[in-house]
Amino acid sequence: MKKAIKAFDMNKIEVHKKQHAEEVNKKYGKSDAYQESQKKIEGYSAKDWGRITAEGDQILKTLAQLMDKDPKDNQVQQQIDAYRDYITRSFYTCTLEIFRGLGQIYQADPRYREKMDVHGEGLTDFLSQAIAVYCDELERTGT
């Protein structure tokens, strides 16, 4: 099993940011979410990144432990809500449209699969399905 990026390793975070900066800026550079994210993350210290990374990893680990359940299961959906809240607090306002898109990107891009499935084989697919259920339900109920 591969190891996740250690929370306190700022060098790996910086290398990751540099590797993907051009791609991300080209795709999302003009979006409000990207601008919001840039403002938030530029002020993060190594301690902040450690906390943010640990929180994200914990949510994904919890979801991996719930993979034996249906993506519609209440516990799963609570974790999906926590994941969306985590993204909003840590990076940018995660609208339903953005969240649904993330679920699709996770499945389509092998780089995400490699990073997420570290927590459990098949987590990427499960997460994507659970995000779709979450977004469908919120759109259906208008909440």
N, CA and C atoms as an extended XYZ file, in Angstrom:
429
Properties=species:S:1:pos:R:3:atomname:S:1:resname:S:1:resid:I:1 pbc="F F F"
N         0.852       -1.184        0.000 N   MET     1
C         0.000        0.000        0.000 CA  MET     1
C         0.892        1.238        0.000 C   MET     1
N         0.566        2.227       -0.806 N   LYS     2
C         1.333        3.463       -0.888 CA  LYS     2
C         1.064        4.320        0.341 C   LYS     2
N         2.020        5.163        0.652 N   LYS     3
C         1.862        6.066        1.784 CA  LYS     3
C         1.347        7.407        1.307 C   LYS     3
N         0.485        8.005        2.109 N   ALA     4
C        -0.030        9.340        1.802 CA  ALA     4
C         1.054       10.363        2.110 C   ALA     4
N         0.933       11.557        1.546 N   ILE     5
C         1.884       12.625        1.842 CA  ILE     5
C         1.815       12.924        3.327 C   ILE     5
N         2.979       12.999        3.959 N   LYS     6
C         3.011       13.317        5.377 CA  LYS     6
C         2.574       14.768        5.575 C   LYS     6
N         1.783       14.979        6.615 N   ALA     7
C         1.173       16.279        6.849 CA  ALA     7
C         2.196       17.395        6.992 C   ALA     7
N         3.343       17.122        7.584 N   PHE     8
C         4.290       18.183        7.886 CA  PHE     8
C         5.339       18.382        6.807 C   PHE     8
N         5.286       17.675        5.722 N   ASP     9
C         6.313       17.740        4.687 CA  ASP     9
C         5.991       18.848        3.685 C   ASP     9
N         6.414       20.058        3.989 N   MET    10
C         6.147       21.211        3.128 CA  MET    10
C         6.850       21.084        1.781 C   MET    10
N         7.995       20.412        1.728 N   ASN    11
C         8.690       20.245        0.453 CA  ASN    11
C         7.822       19.507       -0.550 C   ASN    11
N         7.163       18.446       -0.123 N   LYS    12
C         6.293       17.690       -1.024 CA  LYS    12
C         5.091       18.521       -1.445 C   LYS    12
N         4.573       19.311       -0.540 N   ILE    13
C         3.442       20.185       -0.878 CA  ILE    13
C         3.886       21.209       -1.924 C   ILE    13
N         5.046       21.803       -1.737 N   GLU    14
C         5.549       22.794       -2.693 CA  GLU    14
C         5.821       22.169       -4.064 C   GLU    14
N         6.415       20.983       -4.096 N   VAL    15
C         6.671       20.295       -5.357 CA  VAL    15
C         5.354       20.012       -6.069 C   VAL    15
N         4.362       19.527       -5.325 N   HIS    16
C         3.044       19.242       -5.896 CA  HIS    16
C         2.432       20.511       -6.485 C   HIS    16
N         2.474       21.604       -5.748 N   LYS    17
C         1.905       22.860       -6.229 CA  LYS    17
C         2.582       23.301       -7.527 C   LYS    17
N         3.917       23.218       -7.579 N   LYS    18
C         4.649       23.641       -8.774 CA  LYS    18
C         4.331       22.740       -9.967 C   LYS    18
N         4.222       21.436       -9.732 N   GLN    19
C         3.951       20.498      -10.816 CA  GLN    19
C         2.602       20.765      -11.468 C   GLN    19
N         1.633       21.174      -10.691 N   HIS    20
C         0.268       21.301      -11.201 CA  HIS    20
C        -0.188       22.747      -11.379 C   HIS    20
N         0.674       23.706      -11.047 N   ALA    21
C         0.275       25.115      -11.068 CA  ALA    21
C        -0.175       25.564      -12.454 C   ALA    21
N         0.591       25.242      -13.474 N   GLU    22
C         0.238       25.690      -14.825 CA  GLU    22
C        -1.091       25.081      -15.279 C   GLU    22
N        -1.255       23.783      -15.071 N   GLU    23
C        -2.496       23.105      -15.466 CA  GLU    23
C        -3.702       23.699      -14.739 C   GLU    23
N        -3.578       23.867      -13.429 N   VAL    24
C        -4.683       24.389      -12.626 CA  VAL    24
C        -4.992       25.822      -13.021 C   VAL    24
N        -3.962       26.634      -13.196 N   ASN    25
C        -4.181       28.029      -13.568 CA  ASN    25
C        -4.847       28.130      -14.937 C   ASN    25
N        -4.440       27.285      -15.873 N   LYS    26
C        -5.032       27.299      -17.218 CA  LYS    26
C        -6.515       26.918      -17.176 C   LYS    26
N        -6.841       25.894      -16.393 N   LYS    27
C        -8.226       25.410      -16.329 CA  LYS    27
C        -9.127       26.300      -15.479 C   LYS    27
N        -8.607       26.768      -14.336 N   TYR    28
C        -9.476       27.395      -13.341 CA  TYR    28
C        -9.072       28.808      -12.946 C   TYR    28
N        -7.991       29.317      -13.501 N   GLY    29
C        -7.410       30.583      -13.067 CA  GLY    29
C        -8.349       31.765      -13.003 C   GLY    29
N        -9.357       31.776      -13.847 N   LYS    30
C       -10.286       32.919      -13.871 CA  LYS    30
C       -11.521       32.693      -13.006 C   LYS    30
N       -11.647       31.528      -12.423 N   SER    31
C       -12.845       31.236      -11.628 CA  SER    31
C       -12.765       31.883      -10.245 C   SER    31
N       -13.937       32.181       -9.701 N   ASP    32
C       -14.005       32.734       -8.347 CA  ASP    32
C       -13.428       31.757       -7.327 C   ASP    32
N       -13.703       30.462       -7.516 N   ALA    33
C       -13.218       29.448       -6.578 CA  ALA    33
C       -11.693       29.426       -6.552 C   ALA    33
N       -11.072       29.528       -7.715 N   TYR    34
C        -9.610       29.533       -7.771 CA  TYR    34
C        -9.051       30.762       -7.061 C   TYR    34
N        -9.633       31.910       -7.324 N   GLN    35
C        -9.172       33.141       -6.682 CA  GLN    35
C        -9.330       33.060       -5.165 C   GLN    35
N       -10.472       32.545       -4.727 N   GLU    36
C       -10.709       32.375       -3.288 CA  GLU    36
C        -9.683       31.428       -2.677 C   GLU    36
N        -9.425       30.333       -3.374 N   SER    37
C        -8.462       29.353       -2.887 CA  SER    37
C        -7.063       29.961       -2.772 C   SER    37
N        -6.658       30.692       -3.783 N   GLN    38
C        -5.329       31.313       -3.756 CA  GLN    38
C        -5.173       32.243       -2.556 C   GLN    38
N        -6.221       33.024       -2.276 N   LYS    39
C        -6.165       33.937       -1.128 CA  LYS    39
C        -6.045       33.170        0.188 C   LYS    39
N        -6.800       32.073        0.294 N   LYS    40
C        -6.758       31.296        1.537 CA  LYS    40
C        -5.406       30.622        1.722 C   LYS    40
N        -4.932       29.943        0.693 N   ILE    41
C        -3.750       29.104        0.884 CA  ILE    41
C        -2.452       29.894        0.979 C   ILE    41
N        -2.419       31.110        0.433 N   GLU    42
C        -1.165       31.858        0.492 CA  GLU    42
C        -0.782       32.211        1.928 C   GLU    42
N        -1.745       32.221        2.815 N   GLY    43
C        -1.455       32.535        4.209 CA  GLY    43
C        -1.236       31.322        5.099 C   GLY    43
N        -1.318       30.128        4.536 N   TYR    44
C        -1.174       28.919        5.349 CA  TYR    44
C         0.273       28.656        5.721 C   TYR    44
N         0.474       28.357        6.982 N   SER    45
C         1.792       27.966        7.485 CA  SER    45
C         1.939       26.449        7.364 C   SER    45
N         3.122       25.951        7.684 N   ALA    46
C         3.348       24.499        7.689 CA  ALA    46
C         2.389       23.832        8.678 C   ALA    46
N         2.144       24.482        9.807 N   LYS    47
C         1.223       23.933       10.806 CA  LYS    47
C        -0.197       23.865       10.234 C   LYS    47
N        -0.601       24.919        9.531 N   ASP    48
C        -1.926       24.917        8.891 CA  ASP    48
C        -2.032       23.769        7.893 C   ASP    48
N        -1.017       23.617        7.039 N   TRP    49
C        -1.036       22.535        6.045 CA  TRP    49
C        -1.084       21.174        6.711 C   TRP    49
N        -0.378       21.031        7.819 N   GLY    50
C        -0.418       19.769        8.554 CA  GLY    50
C        -1.815       19.449        9.046 C   GLY    50
N        -2.488       20.452        9.595 N   ARG    51
C        -3.859       20.280       10.084 CA  ARG    51
C        -4.814       19.980        8.937 C   ARG    51
N        -4.698       20.733        7.857 N   ILE    52
C        -5.579       20.557        6.703 CA  ILE    52
C        -5.388       19.171        6.081 C   ILE    52
N        -4.152       18.774        5.908 N   THR    53
C        -3.866       17.458        5.332 CA  THR    53
C        -4.381       16.337        6.230 C   THR    53
N        -4.150       16.472        7.519 N   ALA    54
C        -4.606       15.445        8.464 CA  ALA    54
C        -6.130       15.348        8.474 C   ALA    54
N        -6.810       16.490        8.425 N   GLU    55
C        -8.275       16.476        8.423 CA  GLU    55
C        -8.810       15.804        7.152 C   GLU    55
N        -8.263       16.161        6.008 N   GLY    56
C        -8.690       15.544        4.753 CA  GLY    56
C        -8.433       14.054        4.733 C   GLY    56
N        -7.244       13.651        5.202 N   ASP    57
C        -6.919       12.220        5.268 CA  ASP    57
C        -7.880       11.478        6.183 C   ASP    57
N        -8.246       12.093        7.300 N   GLN    58
C        -9.152       11.429        8.240 CA  GLN    58
C       -10.534       11.223        7.624 C   GLN    58
N       -11.022       12.207        6.912 N   ILE    59
C       -12.322       12.056        6.248 CA  ILE    59
C       -12.256       10.915        5.235 C   ILE    59
N       -11.195       10.877        4.437 N   LEU    60
C       -11.054        9.819        3.433 CA  LEU    60
C       -10.889        8.441        4.089 C   LEU    60
N       -10.157        8.371        5.183 N   LYS    61
C       -10.008        7.094        5.905 CA  LYS    61
C       -11.357        6.616        6.435 C   LYS    61
N       -12.132        7.547        6.973 N   THR    62
C       -13.457        7.192        7.488 CA  THR    62
C       -14.340        6.700        6.353 C   THR    62
N       -14.308        7.380        5.221 N   LEU    63
C       -15.090        6.933        4.065 CA  LEU    63
C       -14.643        5.551        3.594 C   LEU    63
N       -13.339        5.302        3.618 N   ALA    64
C       -12.832        3.986        3.221 CA  ALA    64
C       -13.379        2.897        4.145 C   ALA    64
N       -13.541        3.223        5.416 N   GLN    65
C       -14.098        2.259        6.373 CA  GLN    65
C       -15.592        2.022        6.153 C   GLN    65
N       -16.228        2.921        5.422 N   LEU    66
C       -17.673        2.814        5.175 CA  LEU    66
C       -17.991        2.230        3.798 C   LEU    66
N       -16.973        1.785        3.064 N   MET    67
C       -17.200        1.322        1.698 CA  MET    67
C       -18.059        0.068        1.597 C   MET    67
N       -18.273       -0.613        2.711 N   ASP    68
C       -19.156       -1.785        2.671 CA  ASP    68
C       -20.629       -1.367        2.684 C   ASP    68
N       -20.882       -0.079        2.868 N   LYS    69
C       -22.250        0.445        2.898 CA  LYS    69
C       -22.625        1.002        1.519 C   LYS    69
N       -23.901        1.197        1.333 N   ASP    70
C       -24.411        1.825        0.117 CA  ASP    70
C       -24.008        3.310        0.143 C   ASP    70
N       -23.645        3.907       -0.994 N   PRO    71
C       -23.314        5.338       -1.006 CA  PRO    71
C       -24.444        6.228       -0.483 C   PRO    71
N       -25.692        5.707       -0.483 N   LYS    72
C       -26.839        6.465        0.025 CA  LYS    72
C       -26.966        6.389        1.539 C   LYS    72
N       -26.211        5.511        2.182 N   ASP    73
C       -26.291        5.313        3.628 CA  ASP    73
C       -26.078        6.645        4.360 C   ASP    73
N       -26.831        6.850        5.425 N   ASN    74
C       -26.765        8.090        6.192 CA  ASN    74
C       -25.353        8.395        6.698 C   ASN    74
N       -24.645        7.400        7.209 N   GLN    75
C       -23.276        7.619        7.703 CA  GLN    75
C       -22.360        8.079        6.577 C   GLN    75
N       -22.508        7.458        5.419 N   VAL    76
C       -21.701        7.834        4.257 CA  VAL    76
C       -22.015        9.274        3.874 C   VAL    76
N       -23.282        9.594        3.796 N   GLN    77
C       -23.687       10.935        3.395 CA  GLN    77
C       -23.254       11.998        4.403 C   GLN    77
N       -23.205       11.644        5.675 N   GLN    78
C       -22.694       12.577        6.688 CA  GLN    78
C       -21.217       12.875        6.443 C   GLN    78
N       -20.462       11.855        6.071 N   GLN    79
C       -19.043       12.049        5.781 CA  GLN    79
C       -18.845       12.850        4.494 C   GLN    79
N       -19.712       12.629        3.522 N   ILE    80
C       -19.637       13.399        2.278 CA  ILE    80
C       -19.919       14.872        2.573 C   ILE    80
N       -20.890       15.134        3.427 N   ASP    81
C       -21.178       16.508        3.839 CA  ASP    81
C       -19.971       17.107        4.565 C   ASP    81
N       -19.339       16.322        5.423 N   ALA    82
C       -18.143       16.785        6.140 CA  ALA    82
C       -17.015       17.083        5.154 C   ALA    82
N       -16.904       16.277        4.114 N   TYR    83
C       -15.867       16.481        3.098 CA  TYR    83
C       -16.110       17.791        2.343 C   TYR    83
N       -17.352       18.026        1.968 N   ARG    84
C       -17.678       19.284        1.273 CA  ARG    84
C       -17.400       20.481        2.179 C   ARG    84
N       -17.774       20.371        3.442 N   ASP    85
C       -17.511       21.443        4.403 CA  ASP    85
C       -16.008       21.676        4.559 C   ASP    85
N       -15.243       20.598        4.616 N   TYR    86
C       -13.780       20.686        4.722 CA  TYR    86
C       -13.201       21.454        3.526 C   TYR    86
N       -13.664       21.147        2.327 N   ILE    87
C       -13.182       21.840        1.130 CA  ILE    87
C       -13.505       23.324        1.225 C   ILE    87
N       -14.737       23.640        1.644 N   THR    88
C       -15.158       25.041        1.755 CA  THR    88
C       -14.325       25.785        2.798 C   THR    88
N       -14.133       25.199        3.941 N   ARG    89
C       -13.359       25.866        5.001 CA  ARG    89
C       -11.891       26.006        4.633 C   ARG    89
N       -11.351       25.011        3.945 N   SER    90
C        -9.906       24.980        3.694 CA  SER    90
C        -9.484       25.645        2.394 C   SER    90
N       -10.360       25.639        1.381 N   PHE    91
C        -9.923       26.090        0.062 CA  PHE    91
C       -10.853       27.107       -0.601 C   PHE    91
N       -12.084       26.740       -0.878 N   TYR    92
C       -13.003       27.604       -1.608 CA  TYR    92
C       -14.426       27.152       -1.357 C   TYR    92
N       -15.386       28.033       -1.638 N   THR    93
C       -16.789       27.698       -1.477 CA  THR    93
C       -17.123       26.577       -2.449 C   THR    93
N       -17.434       25.433       -1.908 N   CYS    94
C       -17.676       24.231       -2.709 CA  CYS    94
C       -19.170       24.123       -3.013 C   CYS    94
N       -19.572       24.767       -4.107 N   THR    95
C       -20.972       24.702       -4.529 CA  THR    95
C       -21.313       23.275       -4.950 C   THR    95
N       -22.591       23.001       -5.106 N   LEU    96
C       -22.990       21.671       -5.578 CA  LEU    96
C       -22.419       21.391       -6.963 C   LEU    96
N       -22.416       22.390       -7.820 N   GLU    97
C       -21.865       22.212       -9.167 CA  GLU    97
C       -20.382       21.839       -9.105 C   GLU    97
N       -19.630       22.546       -8.293 N   ILE    98
C       -18.203       22.248       -8.143 CA  ILE    98
C       -18.019       20.871       -7.524 C   ILE    98
N       -18.799       20.564       -6.493 N   PHE    99
C       -18.656       19.285       -5.799 CA  PHE    99
C       -18.955       18.122       -6.740 C   PHE    99
N       -20.008       18.245       -7.514 N   ARG   100
C       -20.334       17.199       -8.490 CA  ARG   100
C       -19.175       17.038       -9.486 C   ARG   100
N       -18.647       18.162       -9.946 N   GLY   101
C       -17.513       18.124      -10.868 CA  GLY   101
C       -16.291       17.463      -10.264 C   GLY   101
N       -16.040       17.726       -8.982 N   LEU   102
C       -14.917       17.068       -8.312 CA  LEU   102
C       -15.078       15.558       -8.321 C   LEU   102
N       -16.281       15.092       -8.013 N   GLY   103
C       -16.539       13.660       -8.031 CA  GLY   103
C       -16.240       13.056       -9.388 C   GLY   103
N       -16.576       13.768      -10.452 N   GLN   104
C       -16.316       13.293      -11.801 CA  GLN   104
C       -14.822       13.341      -12.133 C   GLN   104
N       -14.160       14.389      -11.715 N   ILE   105
C       -12.716       14.519      -11.948 CA  ILE   105
C       -11.960       13.420      -11.209 C   ILE   105
N       -12.366       13.137       -9.977 N   TYR   106
C       -11.689       12.096       -9.203 CA  TYR   106
C       -11.679       10.777       -9.965 C   TYR   106
N       -12.797       10.439      -10.578 N   GLN   107
C       -12.879        9.183      -11.315 CA  GLN   107
C       -12.109        9.234      -12.621 C   GLN   107
N       -12.106       10.378      -13.287 N   ALA   108
C       -11.512       10.483      -14.614 CA  ALA   108
C        -9.991       10.641      -14.600 C   ALA   108
N        -9.448       11.194      -13.541 N   ASP   109
C        -8.022       11.508      -13.503 CA  ASP   109
C        -7.279       10.493      -12.634 C   ASP   109
N        -6.402        9.698      -13.237 N   PRO   110
C        -5.693        8.658      -12.476 CA  PRO   110
C        -4.830        9.208      -11.339 C   PRO   110
N        -4.460       10.469      -11.404 N   ARG   111
C        -3.665       11.054      -10.316 CA  ARG   111
C        -4.467       11.094       -9.018 C   ARG   111
N        -5.758       11.397       -9.118 N   TYR   112
C        -6.606       11.400       -7.922 CA  TYR   112
C        -6.805        9.981       -7.407 C   TYR   112
N        -7.044        9.066       -8.334 N   ARG   113
C        -7.238        7.666       -7.941 CA  ARG   113
C        -6.013        7.162       -7.161 C   ARG   113
N        -4.852        7.481       -7.651 N   GLU   114
C        -3.619        7.046       -6.993 CA  GLU   114
C        -3.516        7.589       -5.565 C   GLU   114
N        -3.904        8.851       -5.384 N   LYS   115
C        -3.801        9.469       -4.064 CA  LYS   115
C        -4.911        9.031       -3.115 C   LYS   115
N        -6.107        8.841       -3.641 N   MET   116
C        -7.240        8.508       -2.776 CA  MET   116
C        -7.308        7.024       -2.442 C   MET   116
N        -7.013        6.180       -3.402 N   ASP   117
C        -7.107        4.746       -3.162 CA  ASP   117
C        -6.042        4.238       -2.191 C   ASP   117
N        -5.122        5.127       -1.818 N   VAL   118
C        -4.157        4.810       -0.761 CA  VAL   118
C        -4.903        4.454        0.527 C   VAL   118
N        -6.057        5.069        0.719 N   HIS   119
C        -6.852        4.856        1.928 CA  HIS   119
C        -7.712        3.598        1.851 C   HIS   119
N        -7.879        3.057        0.672 N   GLY   120
C        -8.663        1.843        0.476 CA  GLY   120
C        -8.929        1.646       -1.008 C   GLY   120
N        -8.622        0.464       -1.498 N   GLU   121
C        -8.840        0.159       -2.915 CA  GLU   121
C       -10.305        0.367       -3.281 C   GLU   121
N       -10.552        1.187       -4.282 N   GLY   122
C       -11.913        1.468       -4.710 CA  GLY   122
C       -12.523        2.717       -4.083 C   GLY   122
N       -11.768        3.389       -3.218 N   LEU   123
C       -12.318        4.577       -2.547 CA  LEU   123
C       -12.708        5.655       -3.551 C   LEU   123
N       -11.917        5.846       -4.576 N   THR   124
C       -12.215        6.896       -5.550 CA  THR   124
C       -13.590        6.696       -6.169 C   THR   124
N       -13.883        5.478       -6.594 N   ASP   125
C       -15.191        5.196       -7.201 CA  ASP   125
C       -16.312        5.371       -6.178 C   ASP   125
N       -16.089        4.863       -4.980 N   PHE   126
C       -17.092        4.988       -3.920 CA  PHE   126
C       -17.358        6.458       -3.596 C   PHE   126
N       -16.287        7.230       -3.446 N   LEU   127
C       -16.407        8.655       -3.142 CA  LEU   127
C       -17.181        9.369       -4.252 C   LEU   127
N       -16.851        9.081       -5.489 N   SER   128
C       -17.530        9.715       -6.620 CA  SER   128
C       -19.017        9.384       -6.640 C   SER   128
N       -19.346        8.128       -6.377 N   GLN   129
C       -20.754        7.728       -6.329 CA  GLN   129
C       -21.485        8.428       -5.184 C   GLN   129
N       -20.843        8.480       -4.032 N   ALA   130
C       -21.473        9.098       -2.860 CA  ALA   130
C       -21.651       10.608       -3.059 C   ALA   130
N       -20.704       11.253       -3.729 N   ILE   131
C       -20.840       12.679       -4.031 CA  ILE   131
C       -22.021       12.901       -4.968 C   ILE   131
N       -22.167       12.048       -5.982 N   ALA   132
C       -23.292       12.172       -6.918 CA  ALA   132
C       -24.624       12.021       -6.179 C   ALA   132
N       -24.714       11.047       -5.278 N   VAL   133
C       -25.931       10.845       -4.485 CA  VAL   133
C       -26.211       12.098       -3.659 C   VAL   133
N       -25.193       12.612       -3.004 N   TYR   134
C       -25.308       13.804       -2.155 CA  TYR   134
C       -25.844       14.985       -2.966 C   TYR   134
N       -25.230       15.243       -4.119 N   CYS   135
C       -25.640       16.371       -4.947 CA  CYS   135
C       -27.045       16.178       -5.493 C   CYS   135
N       -27.351       14.975       -5.936 N   ASP   136
C       -28.711       14.680       -6.428 CA  ASP   136
C       -29.749       14.965       -5.355 C   ASP   136
N       -29.476       14.527       -4.145 N   GLU   137
C       -30.440       14.703       -3.050 CA  GLU   137
C       -30.623       16.182       -2.704 C   GLU   137
N       -29.534       16.916       -2.632 N   LEU   138
C       -29.652       18.347       -2.304 CA  LEU   138
C       -30.346       19.115       -3.434 C   LEU   138
N       -30.090       18.737       -4.670 N   GLU   139
C       -30.787       19.392       -5.787 CA  GLU   139
C       -32.267       19.032       -5.773 C   GLU   139
N       -32.577       17.785       -5.455 N   ARG   140
C       -33.966       17.333       -5.415 CA  ARG   140
C       -34.760       18.058       -4.340 C   ARG   140
N       -34.142       18.209       -3.173 N   THR   141
C       -34.858       18.826       -2.043 CA  THR   141
C       -34.703       20.341       -2.015 C   THR   141
N       -33.787       20.862       -2.815 N   GLY   142
C       -33.593       22.307       -2.861 CA  GLY   142
C       -32.928       22.874       -1.627 C   GLY   142
N       -32.175       22.035       -0.923 N   THR   143
C       -31.484       22.546        0.278 CA  THR   143
C       -30.025       22.788        0.037 C   THR   143
